Amino acid sequence: MDSTKELDFSTKESQITEKSLKLRDYGTVIEDVKAGRLQLSCLDALVDEVNLWIREGGMNLFDRMMSFHVLGHALNTKRCLTSSPEKADYNSPLVWEEVFCYRSVMRLASEVSQRRIIALYPAAIMTRYQADVHLGALYDYFGRFQEAQYLWLQAGHLNKEDYMWQFNIGFSLASTHGYYEKRTEPFVLAHAKRLLNPFLEKPETTNSAKVIYNQIKDWETPDLALDKDISYEGSEEGRYNKWVNDHWLRLNSYNDINPYSLMSQEDSLYFNAVFSPKDDAKFGYRMFSLLNEIKQEYVSARYMLYQYFTSSGSSHFSDKNVWLADNGDYSNYSFHIEVAKSAFRALYSILDKIAYSLNEYLGIGLNPNSVSFKDIWYSDKKKRTIRTEITRLESNYSLAGLLFIRNDIYGGDEHFLQNEGTIRLKAVRNAMEHRSIAIVDDGVFDENGLLLKISRADFDEIAMSLIRTVRQAIFCLVNMVNHIEYDKKKSIKAAGQMIIPQEITVVPDDDKV
């Protein structure tokens, strides 16, 4: 594109239109509803009109981005005014559509950067920042605590000076410190105090934030200088461990707060305890065995992806003397690509093992041979009726988070369950398993019958997104069980009954042969 055409394109995609002015006015309407100056019903007409614009198409990039920004703001306001924060939303279209809006803003903001539309940079940064903050808050609400931390840190890179991303991290840590290991919990609280304290006097700080701060302010917490960082060795093992923690892939929740802490270096995530009923003494044993399997498969898939990311581009002796037809499409065929495919398969296998764990732990009672992460949630798949064994746990946010992840992986008929990430992930998995996938150095995502063509950059992004999502699913499973077991323990004690301690020993590394 020559400079004149580039300028014309940039002007067209960033110009202020009649819709732009209307969207600005709608922002004021939303604030008035939030403040109680207008009725909540005012949001419905607003949402309907903006959705109609999106369906009709024809808007420039600025208006599309701002439409999703305003829609997300409107849906967020409606949800906050109508939903109870004490109950998990297992199947709320309002929530899924809000998520879809934030992700659409993020996609369009990335498009601004990719197309280098300089005139739109300020709007793209502003809307992307707010989308990161709000989507992080939704993830946190659904028990996807690790991904929430990641999003807020990304927001901090976009706007270091704004307080909301820091405040959200602090509020989340103060609310969820009980989900962290006992050795790291005091440091989690120290971080929470440090992040919350500067913002308590701001007029926009909610009363709930002040309440949560007052609950923890008198707790004795260590000096954060005592949280010592690790120095990685220059060996292959040291490089691998640094890569794991650099990318927030450790099965250790403190990894997301300080990835370089000495306390962040083990995959130490586990059930605190699983109490077995008298009539099934092996129940806890089976749950720990399932988690062993899940963790081992995860760390193996993680190392496979490390091999792929760090070794691709160099030839492997196993590929020599293998005659492959040169189709002129520059497709990459190699051992390293097959390693990445194996990692994909292992990560999907983990999701089904999580479903098997849910079937076992929640007593759903499905035939073990027909359990899948995609379908375990519904007693009626056509109507998407959530099982009562799930909905009865109305405050178990981590269980709701697992359903959230199910929709991210498999999507659904509704448009807001078909975000770009889900569509691409499903296409890659389908091509890997049933057709042909051509990973090329450069190019556009192109699905055409037998062949899916994808750039290495897109494939790498999808692979990293998948492993982070599966990591979060493992955390959600463990947090769900720990939440239920904590309530169970309180109930047993209240009844004056005795709890037999559950001693768990760790398998020595030397025995892993």
C-alpha positions as semicolon CSV with decimal commas, in nm:
position;residue;x (nm);y (nm);z (nm)
1;M;0,000;0,000;0,000
2;D;0,157;0,334;-0,107
3;S;0,168;0,630;0,130
4;T;-0,135;0,806;-0,022
5;K;-0,355;0,496;-0,002
6;E;-0,227;0,426;0,348
7;L;-0,324;0,776;0,458
8;D;-0,670;0,745;0,298
9;F;-0,723;0,407;0,467
10;S;-0,612;0,542;0,806
11;T;-0,841;0,845;0,773
12;K;-1,142;0,631;0,675
13;E;-1,091;0,386;0,963
14;S;-1,046;0,656;1,225
15;Q;-1,285;0,933;1,123
16;I;-1,556;1,053;1,360
17;T;-1,905;0,966;1,235
18;E;-2,261;1,017;1,349
19;K;-2,241;0,680;1,525
20;S;-1,922;0,792;1,705
21;L;-2,109;1,089;1,854
22;K;-2,404;0,871;1,951
23;L;-2,171;0,622;2,124
24;R;-2,020;0,907;2,323
25;D;-2,368;1,009;2,437
26;Y;-2,445;0,646;2,528
27;G;-2,143;0,649;2,758
28;T;-2,310;0,931;2,951
29;V;-2,640;0,736;2,965
30;I;-2,460;0,437;3,118
31;E;-2,299;0,656;3,385
32;D;-2,639;0,808;3,466
33;V;-2,792;0,460;3,507
34;K;-2,503;0,357;3,729
35;A;-2,554;0,665;3,946
36;G;-2,932;0,607;3,969
37;R;-3,025;0,915;3,768
38;L;-3,185;0,701;3,493
39;Q;-3,383;0,377;3,502
40;L;-3,205;0,047;3,435
41;S;-3,443;-0,014;3,142
42;C;-3,265;0,265;2,952
43;L;-2,977;0,023;2,896
44;D;-3,190;-0,229;2,704
45;A;-3,271;0,004;2,414
46;L;-2,909;0,117;2,403
47;V;-2,779;-0,243;2,389
48;D;-3,031;-0,340;2,119
49;E;-2,935;-0,048;1,895
50;V;-2,558;-0,098;1,924
51;N;-2,596;-0,472;1,863
52;L;-2,797;-0,389;1,549
53;W;-2,515;-0,166;1,421
54;I;-2,266;-0,447;1,474
55;R;-2,485;-0,702;1,292
56;E;-2,542;-0,466;0,999
57;G;-2,169;-0,407;0,954
58;G;-2,022;-0,125;0,751
59;M;-1,872;0,064;1,046
60;N;-1,512;0,178;1,040
61;L;-1,260;0,031;1,283
62;F;-1,296;0,314;1,534
63;D;-1,675;0,276;1,556
64;R;-1,655;-0,104;1,580
65;M;-1,405;-0,084;1,864
66;M;-1,604;0,182;2,049
67;S;-1,931;-0,010;1,994
68;F;-1,794;-0,314;2,177
69;H;-1,642;-0,087;2,440
70;V;-1,977;0,082;2,510
71;L;-2,165;-0,252;2,496
72;G;-1,928;-0,408;2,749
73;H;-1,971;-0,105;2,977
74;A;-2,353;-0,128;2,950
75;L;-2,364;-0,504;3,016
76;N;-2,122;-0,468;3,307
77;T;-2,347;-0,201;3,461
78;K;-2,659;-0,413;3,416
79;R;-2,491;-0,722;3,566
80;C;-2,360;-0,531;3,867
81;L;-2,705;-0,383;3,935
82;T;-2,901;-0,707;3,891
83;S;-2,676;-0,998;3,994
84;S;-2,577;-1,119;4,338
85;P;-2,200;-1,132;4,392
86;E;-2,265;-1,411;4,642
87;K;-2,376;-1,657;4,374
88;A;-2,184;-1,807;4,085
89;D;-2,333;-1,747;3,739
90;Y;-2,323;-2,092;3,578
91;N;-2,507;-2,017;3,258
92;S;-2,571;-1,643;3,222
93;P;-2,592;-1,509;2,864
94;L;-2,545;-1,160;3,009
95;V;-2,205;-1,259;3,145
96;W;-2,094;-1,445;2,832
97;E;-2,189;-1,147;2,614
98;E;-1,997;-0,910;2,839
99;V;-1,690;-1,133;2,805
100;F;-1,739;-1,138;2,427
101;C;-1,741;-0,757;2,416
102;Y;-1,414;-0,723;2,606
103;R;-1,246;-0,983;2,388
104;S;-1,374;-0,809;2,076
105;V;-1,224;-0,480;2,197
106;M;-0,892;-0,658;2,257
107;R;-0,899;-0,810;1,907
108;L;-0,981;-0,479;1,739
109;A;-0,719;-0,291;1,942
110;S;-0,462;-0,547;1,821
111;E;-0,584;-0,487;1,466
112;V;-0,514;-0,114;1,507
113;S;-0,156;-0,199;1,603
114;Q;-0,109;-0,456;1,324
115;R;-0,240;-0,213;1,059
116;R;-0,041;0,074;1,211
117;I;-0,335;0,315;1,219
118;I;-0,151;0,576;1,423
119;A;-0,453;0,806;1,456
120;L;-0,633;0,530;1,650
121;Y;-0,350;0,442;1,891
122;P;-0,480;0,652;2,185
123;A;-0,834;0,508;2,156
124;A;-0,697;0,153;2,111
125;I;-0,477;0,179;2,420
126;M;-0,758;0,329;2,631
127;T;-1,019;0,071;2,532
128;R;-0,774;-0,221;2,550
129;Y;-0,666;-0,113;2,899
130;Q;-1,024;-0,099;3,024
131;A;-1,108;-0,432;2,856
132;D;-0,810;-0,597;3,032
133;V;-0,918;-0,456;3,369
134;H;-1,286;-0,552;3,334
135;L;-1,221;-0,898;3,185
136;G;-0,972;-0,961;3,465
137;A;-1,246;-0,873;3,717
138;L;-1,483;-1,121;3,549
139;Y;-1,217;-1,392;3,549
140;D;-1,160;-1,327;3,919
141;Y;-1,536;-1,350;3,982
142;F;-1,537;-1,690;3,809
143;G;-1,248;-1,829;4,010
144;R;-1,001;-1,790;3,723
145;F;-0,769;-1,611;3,963
146;Q;-0,444;-1,684;3,778
147;E;-0,568;-1,553;3,443
148;A;-0,710;-1,245;3,617
149;Q;-0,366;-1,163;3,757
150;Y;-0,216;-1,203;3,410
151;L;-0,470;-0,965;3,251
152;W;-0,423;-0,699;3,518
153;L;-0,046;-0,712;3,470
154;Q;-0,099;-0,668;3,094
155;A;-0,319;-0,368;3,174
156;G;-0,037;-0,227;3,386
157;H;0,195;-0,236;3,085
158;L;-0,054;-0,020;2,896
159;N;-0,117;0,235;3,171
160;K;0,124;0,222;3,464
161;E;-0,019;0,538;3,623
162;D;-0,383;0,433;3,652
163;Y;-0,477;0,277;3,982
164;M;-0,748;0,028;3,878
165;W;-0,521;-0,258;3,768
166;Q;-0,317;-0,234;4,089
167;F;-0,627;-0,200;4,303
168;N;-0,787;-0,505;4,141
169;I;-0,480;-0,719;4,205
170;G;-0,474;-0,608;4,568
171;F;-0,846;-0,668;4,619
172;S;-0,822;-1,014;4,460
173;L;-0,525;-1,117;4,676
174;A;-0,700;-0,993;4,990
175;S;-1,014;-1,190;4,897
176;T;-0,846;-1,514;4,787
177;H;-0,543;-1,545;5,017
178;G;-0,691;-1,865;5,162
179;Y;-0,639;-2,039;4,826
180;Y;-0,262;-1,997;4,853
181;E;-0,018;-2,232;5,025
182;K;0,043;-2,171;5,395
183;R;0,407;-2,078;5,330
184;T;0,312;-1,809;5,076
185;E;-0,014;-1,681;5,230
186;P;0,156;-1,422;5,460
187;F;0,340;-1,279;5,158
188;V;0,017;-1,271;4,957
189;L;-0,143;-1,062;5,232
190;A;0,163;-0,834;5,242
191;H;0,125;-0,771;4,868
192;A;-0,250;-0,709;4,914
193;K;-0,190;-0,445;5,182
194;R;0,078;-0,274;4,975
195;L;-0,148;-0,252;4,670
196;L;-0,472;-0,152;4,846
197;N;-0,350;0,098;5,102
198;P;-0,272;0,392;4,867
199;F;-0,621;0,392;4,718
200;L;-0,847;0,362;5,023
201;E;-0,920;0,734;5,039
202;K;-1,017;0,767;4,672
203;P;-1,388;0,860;4,641
204;E;-1,445;0,582;4,384
205;T;-1,310;0,311;4,615
206;T;-1,600;0,083;4,705
207;N;-1,708;0,009;5,059
208;S;-1,647;-0,364;5,000
209;A;-1,280;-0,286;4,930
210;K;-1,250;-0,095;5,257
211;V;-1,417;-0,382;5,442
212;I;-1,179;-0,642;5,296
213;Y;-0,880;-0,421;5,379
214;N;-0,996;-0,377;5,739
215;Q;-1,022;-0,755;5,768
216;I;-0,654;-0,803;5,683
217;K;-0,484;-0,482;5,798
218;D;-0,402;-0,610;6,148
219;W;-0,273;-0,948;6,032
220;E;0,097;-0,989;6,090
221;T;0,270;-0,998;5,753
222;P;0,638;-1,028;5,658
223;D;0,862;-0,768;5,498
224;L;0,847;-0,835;5,123
225;A;1,227;-0,805;5,115
226;L;1,229;-1,151;5,278
227;D;1,077;-1,296;4,960
228;K;1,408;-1,401;4,805
229;D;1,449;-1,436;4,429
230;I;1,610;-1,735;4,262
231;S;1,916;-1,722;4,039
232;Y;1,871;-1,964;3,750
233;E;2,161;-2,180;3,637
234;G;2,288;-2,155;3,281
235;S;2,215;-2,525;3,223
236;E;1,933;-2,659;3,004
237;E;1,734;-2,732;3,321
238;G;1,788;-2,375;3,442
239;R;1,678;-2,231;3,107
240;Y;1,368;-2,451;3,111
241;N;1,270;-2,347;3,465
242;K;1,318;-1,980;3,379
243;W;1,099;-2,022;3,069
244;V;0,826;-2,188;3,278
245;N;0,816;-1,910;3,534
246;D;0,863;-1,630;3,279
247;H;0,542;-1,747;3,110
248;W;0,342;-1,809;3,431
249;L;0,314;-2,183;3,364
250;R;0,409;-2,326;3,704
251;L;0,144;-2,519;3,898
252;N;0,208;-2,288;4,190
253;S;-0,022;-1,993;4,256
254;Y;0,260;-1,774;4,389
255;N;0,414;-1,790;4,039
256;D;0,156;-1,527;3,934
257;I;0,260;-1,285;4,209
258;N;0,639;-1,323;4,201
259;P;0,753;-1,570;3,933
260;Y;1,116;-1,544;4,046
261;S;1,057;-1,612;4,415
262;L;1,224;-1,919;4,564
263;M;0,871;-2,018;4,668
264;S;0,751;-2,019;4,303
265;Q;0,983;-2,287;4,168
266;E;0,795;-2,611;4,246
267;D;0,476;-2,746;4,091
268;S;0,332;-2,769;4,439
269;L;-0,041;-2,724;4,370
270;Y;-0,244;-2,990;4,554
271;F;-0,564;-3,065;4,738
272;N;-0,538;-2,955;5,100
273;A;-0,723;-3,275;5,192
274;V;-1,001;-3,497;5,062
275;F;-1,209;-3,660;5,333
276;S;-1,334;-4,010;5,254
277;P;-1,681;-4,117;5,373
278;K;-1,702;-4,424;5,596
279;D;-1,857;-4,634;5,321
280;D;-1,583;-4,547;5,067
281;A;-1,241;-4,538;5,236
282;K;-1,058;-4,511;4,902
283;F;-1,241;-4,200;4,780
284;G;-0,964;-3,956;4,876
285;Y;-0,700;-4,191;4,740
286;R;-0,873;-4,195;4,399
287;M;-0,892;-3,816;4,387
288;F;-0,523;-3,779;4,465
289;S;-0,440;-4,043;4,202
290;L;-0,641;-3,850;3,942
291;L;-0,463;-3,527;4,028
292;N;-0,126;-3,705;4,005
293;E;-0,215;-3,811;3,653
294;I;-0,335;-3,461;3,557
295;K;-0,025;-3,289;3,694
296;Q;0,220;-3,531;3,532
297;E;0,049;-3,501;3,195
298;Y;0,049;-3,121;3,225
299;V;0,420;-3,085;3,310
300;S;0,505;-3,327;3,028
301;A;0,297;-3,126;2,777
302;R;0,460;-2,810;2,909
303;Y;0,808;-2,949;2,842
304;M;0,701;-3,059;2,493
305;L;0,596;-2,702;2,415
306;Y;0,925;-2,574;2,559
307;Q;1,108;-2,808;2,322
308;Y;0,898;-2,683;2,032
309;F;0,944;-2,314;2,114
310;T;1,319;-2,338;2,178
311;S;1,423;-2,596;1,917
312;S;1,207;-2,518;1,613
313;G;1,414;-2,387;1,328
314;S;1,686;-2,646;1,371
315;S;1,677;-2,984;1,197
316;H;1,639;-3,310;1,385
317;F;1,814;-3,630;1,281
318;S;1,487;-3,825;1,287
319;D;1,362;-3,613;0,995
320;K;1,654;-3,704;0,767
321;N;1,593;-3,920;0,459
322;V;1,215;-3,887;0,489
323;W;1,081;-3,813;0,141
324;L;0,808;-3,547;0,152
325;A;0,643;-3,391;-0,152
326;D;0,730;-3,024;-0,202
327;N;0,389;-2,864;-0,264
328;G;0,531;-2,515;-0,287
329;D;0,336;-2,398;0,018
330;Y;0,643;-2,354;0,243
331;S;0,480;-2,573;0,508
332;N;0,700;-2,672;0,802
333;Y;0,725;-3,048;0,854
334;S;0,949;-3,162;1,138
335;F;0,986;-3,358;1,458
336;H;0,945;-3,032;1,652
337;I;0,603;-2,966;1,496
338;E;0,496;-3,319;1,594
339;V;0,613;-3,250;1,950
340;A;0,383;-2,945;1,959
341;K;0,094;-3,155;1,824
342;S;0,154;-3,413;2,097
343;A;0,140;-3,135;2,355
344;F;-0,197;-3,021;2,215
345;R;-0,337;-3,375;2,243
346;A;-0,209;-3,412;2,600
347;L;-0,366;-3,081;2,704
348;Y;-0,706;-3,183;2,566
349;S;-0,667;-3,518;2,743
350;I;-0,619;-3,330;3,071
351;L;-0,954;-3,157;3,026
352;D;-1,129;-3,493;2,996
353;K;-0,946;-3,614;3,309
354;I;-1,078;-3,306;3,490
355;A;-1,428;-3,405;3,375
356;Y;-1,367;-3,756;3,509
357;S;-1,260;-3,599;3,842
358;L;-1,582;-3,394;3,852
359;N;-1,788;-3,704;3,780
360;E;-1,617;-3,884;4,067
361;Y;-1,603;-3,602;4,320
362;L;-1,950;-3,453;4,267
363;G;-2,116;-3,795;4,240
364;I;-2,267;-3,720;3,897
365;G;-2,277;-4,091;3,821
366;L;-2,205;-4,096;3,447
367;N;-2,058;-4,404;3,284
368;P;-1,679;-4,341;3,308
369;N;-1,643;-4,441;2,942
370;S;-1,870;-4,157;2,826
371;V;-1,737;-3,867;3,035
372;S;-1,602;-3,564;2,850
373;F;-1,517;-3,209;2,949
374;K;-1,739;-3,080;2,671
375;D;-2,061;-3,252;2,782
376;I;-2,040;-3,338;3,153
377;W;-2,210;-3,010;3,248
378;Y;-2,553;-3,071;3,102
379;S;-2,838;-3,299;3,199
380;D;-2,999;-3,186;2,871
381;K;-2,739;-3,086;2,609
382;K;-2,993;-2,944;2,362
383;K;-3,144;-2,709;2,621
384;R;-2,806;-2,655;2,792
385;T;-2,961;-2,741;3,129
386;I;-2,687;-2,744;3,392
387;R;-2,683;-3,051;3,619
388;T;-2,826;-3,004;3,968
389;E;-2,508;-3,161;4,115
390;I;-2,335;-2,848;3,986
391;T;-2,592;-2,571;4,042
392;R;-2,651;-2,674;4,404
393;L;-2,296;-2,545;4,471
394;E;-2,423;-2,194;4,413
395;S;-2,122;-2,012;4,561
396;N;-1,843;-2,227;4,420
397;Y;-1,690;-1,978;4,180
398;S;-1,409;-2,211;4,073
399;L;-1,662;-2,466;3,951
400;A;-1,832;-2,190;3,750
401;G;-1,485;-2,105;3,619
402;L;-1,450;-2,457;3,479
403;L;-1,777;-2,415;3,288
404;F;-1,645;-2,080;3,164
405;I;-1,335;-2,265;3,036
406;R;-1,551;-2,531;2,871
407;N;-1,719;-2,256;2,667
408;D;-1,382;-2,102;2,579
409;I;-1,256;-2,435;2,444
410;Y;-1,568;-2,569;2,270
411;G;-1,786;-2,263;2,212
412;G;-2,159;-2,294;2,149
413;D;-2,439;-2,191;1,915
414;E;-2,469;-1,838;2,054
415;H;-2,259;-1,573;1,878
416;F;-2,099;-1,465;2,206
417;L;-1,958;-1,817;2,259
418;Q;-1,788;-1,805;1,921
419;N;-1,504;-1,562;1,985
420;E;-1,205;-1,555;1,752
421;G;-0,984;-1,751;1,991
422;T;-1,236;-2,036;2,024
423;I;-1,292;-2,057;1,649
424;R;-0,920;-2,078;1,574
425;L;-0,848;-2,328;1,851
426;K;-1,126;-2,560;1,730
427;A;-1,000;-2,533;1,370
428;V;-0,641;-2,618;1,471
429;R;-0,744;-2,916;1,680
430;N;-0,977;-3,048;1,409
431;A;-0,706;-3,016;1,141
432;M;-0,448;-3,186;1,365
433;E;-0,669;-3,483;1,436
434;H;-0,860;-3,534;1,112
435;R;-0,712;-3,339;0,822
436;S;-0,391;-3,159;0,735
437;I;-0,236;-2,855;0,900
438;A;0,032;-2,647;0,726
439;I;0,232;-2,427;0,962
440;V;0,408;-2,164;0,751
441;D;0,653;-1,893;0,848
442;D;0,420;-1,613;0,732
443;G;0,066;-1,596;0,604
444;V;-0,298;-1,557;0,694
445;F;-0,521;-1,805;0,876
446;D;-0,683;-1,997;0,590
447;E;-0,914;-2,298;0,631
448;N;-0,991;-2,464;0,301
449;G;-1,138;-2,814;0,301
450;L;-0,862;-3,067;0,361
451;L;-0,599;-2,812;0,460
452;L;-0,569;-2,553;0,736
453;K;-0,292;-2,304;0,672
454;I;-0,168;-2,108;0,973
455;S;0,133;-1,886;1,037
456;R;0,386;-1,996;1,294
457;A;0,314;-1,680;1,496
458;D;-0,060;-1,761;1,510
459;F;0,007;-2,126;1,595
460;D;0,247;-2,023;1,874
461;E;-0,011;-1,782;2,018
462;I;-0,283;-2,050;2,014
463;A;-0,052;-2,307;2,175
464;M;0,042;-2,069;2,458
465;S;-0,321;-1,967;2,509
466;L;-0,426;-2,334;2,532
467;I;-0,167;-2,433;2,792
468;R;-0,249;-2,128;3,004
469;T;-0,619;-2,213;2,986
470;V;-0,558;-2,576;3,083
471;R;-0,331;-2,462;3,367
472;Q;-0,618;-2,245;3,491
473;A;-0,857;-2,541;3,463
474;I;-0,629;-2,745;3,693
475;F;-0,626;-2,459;3,945
476;C;-1,006;-2,434;3,924
477;L;-1,043;-2,807;3,994
478;V;-0,813;-2,790;4,298
479;N;-0,972;-2,470;4,431
480;M;-1,320;-2,616;4,383
481;V;-1,229;-2,923;4,588
482;N;-1,049;-2,721;4,856
483;H;-1,353;-2,491;4,887
484;I;-1,590;-2,786;4,935
485;E;-1,354;-2,968;5,172
486;Y;-1,315;-2,653;5,384
487;D;-1,694;-2,627;5,421
488;K;-1,714;-2,999;5,490
489;K;-1,450;-2,972;5,762
490;K;-1,640;-2,687;5,932
491;S;-1,961;-2,889;5,919
492;I;-1,795;-3,199;6,071
493;K;-1,642;-2,993;6,352
494;A;-1,972;-2,816;6,421
495;A;-2,136;-3,156;6,460
496;G;-1,874;-3,250;6,722
497;Q;-1,735;-3,528;6,505
498;M;-1,370;-3,621;6,474
499;I;-1,161;-3,564;6,160
500;I;-0,881;-3,810;6,098
501;P;-0,578;-3,621;5,961
502;Q;-0,482;-3,714;5,606
503;E;-0,107;-3,755;5,569
504;I;0,021;-3,713;5,215
505;T;0,383;-3,783;5,132
506;V;0,553;-3,670;4,812
507;V;0,701;-3,915;4,562
508;P;1,082;-3,858;4,552
509;D;1,216;-3,729;4,220
510;D;1,459;-4,023;4,203
511;D;1,163;-4,263;4,187
512;K;1,027;-4,100;3,869
513;V;1,187;-4,330;3,614
